[in-house]
């Protein structure tokens, strides 16, 4: 009986370790080499953006890995400022969360113009993780301060519509704007 209990304890610990490490060490399912991210919203709207892999390769790789793991599925655009940008990718829905790690900034010569997708971060340039924003104005004063890594190629009208969503005093949409599914193609 003691050996059997020890066996069960070992199995439990192995299961716990697997859960804490994400279950397996295999590459997440999904398209690792895709050039386009697709954001499907709960209301049926779709936005697609093309990765700027030549400008920010590690940032693109990070976004692709998170999307392939389903990280963004069900998250909201938690910060919306008309004539500026829409921001999402926080698992807490408050702008305070991330994937549990940060990535190094990859500033580049991409201008922050309408439709550019860029990483959100705190004061530290190397503090980005999962949060991103999509510009809806000429935000070139952000150039060389935030890592631009994508450009909207389909559904920019959806981005503009989201930017006009009624918000509370914290720039949070009153009616949540939910990313039903984010995937790579």
N, C-alpha and C positions, 0 to 999 in steps of 0.2 A: 504494500500500500504506500509506503514511504517513497519508493522508487517511482511509482505512478504519479504521486503528487509532485515530485521533483520534475518529472517529465512534463506535466501540465504547466508548472511554473516556467520552465524553459520555453515551452511553446508560447505562453503568454508574453514573456519578455521579448521573444523574437517577433511576435505580432506587433507589440508596442513599438519596437525599434523600426519595423517596416512602416508603420503608420507615421511615425515622426519623420522618417526620411522621405515620405511621399509614396511609400508602397514598393517601388521598384527603382532600380537604377537605370532602367531603359529610357531611351529618348522619348519624350512625350509624343503622343500621336498628333498628327497634323502635318501641314506642309512646312518644312524647315527652309525650303528654298524659294518660297513664294515671294512675289514682289508687290502684292496688294493685300491690304487689310480690309475686311468687310465688317461693318458695324450694323447689325440688324436691331432695330428698336421694337419695343413691345407694341407700338401702334402700327407696325408694318413698314415704316420708313427705313431706308438704307443709305448709308454713307460708305464710300470706298475711298481709300487713299493709297497712293503708290509710295513705297519706301524709297528714301534717298540713301541707298546703301553705299554709294560712293562717297557720300558726305559724312555719314554717321553710322558706320558698319556695326559697331558694338551696341549702339542704342537700338538699331533695327533688330539685331539678333535678340536682344533682351525683350523687346515688345513681342516678337514672334514667339519666343519661348513661353512668355506669359499667356499669350492668346491660345497657343496650342494646349496649354494646361487648363484652359477654361477660366483663367483668373478673372477676366473682365466680364464674364457672363453674369448678368443680374446686377452689375454695378450701375450707378447713376452718374449723370453729369451734375456734380454737386455745387458747382460755381459757374454762374452764367452772368456775364456783364455785356449788355447791349453795346454795340459799336466797339467791342474790344475782343472778347474771346469766350469760348465755352470750355470748361475743364472737367475731366472725369478721371477714373482710374484709381480712386481711393476706396479700399475695401471697407473703411469705416463710414464712408459717405459724408465725411466732414472736412476732408483736406488734410487730415492728420495721419493717415495710414499709408502703408506701402507693402511691398512684397517681403519685407524682412531683411533687405539689403539695399545698398545704393550702388550706382554705377558712375563711372568717371564721365565728366562732361566731354562732349565732342563738338565744340564750337566750330562753325564753318561759315562759308560765305553766302549761305541761303538767306534771303531777305524774309523777314516776318511780315508777309503780305496775306491778304485774305486767302484762306484755304490751306495755309501752311500748318503742319502738325508739329508740335514741339513738346519737349519734356518740361513738366512743371517741377519745381524744386524749392527748397528753403533758401536761406541766405548763402549757404555753402554751395559753390558751383558743382561739386561732386556729390550732391545729396538727392539726385533724382532716383526714382525706382520704378514706379508703375504709373504715376499720375502724368497726364498729358493734357495739352490744350490745343484747340484749333482756332486760329486767328480769323476774325471777321472784319478786320480793318487793317489799315497800314500801320503795323506795330513795329516798324523798323528800329525804334529805340531799344527793342529787345535783342537786336542782332548782337552776336558775340557775347551774349549773356545767358542765353538759353539754347539748348541743342535742338535745332530743327532737324527732323528726320523723316518727314513725309509731306505729301501734297495731295489734297482732295482732288479726285478725278471724276467722282460721280456723287451726286447728292449734296452739292454745295448749298442748294436751296433749302435742304433740310437743316444744315448747319445754321444758316441765316434765320430760319424759323425758330430753332432752339434758342438762338441768341436774343430773340424777342419775347421769350417766355416770361410771364410774370414771376417775379422773385420776391423773397422777403428781404428784410434789412441786412441779411448776411449774404446776399446774392445767390441764395439757394432757391431753385425753382419751387413754387408753391405746389405744383403738380409734378411729382418726380419724373424725370426724363431717364428711362431705364434702357440700358444696353442689354437687350435680350440675349444676344449672342455676338461674340467677336471671333472671327476666324480668319485664316490666311489662305489665299488662293494664288 
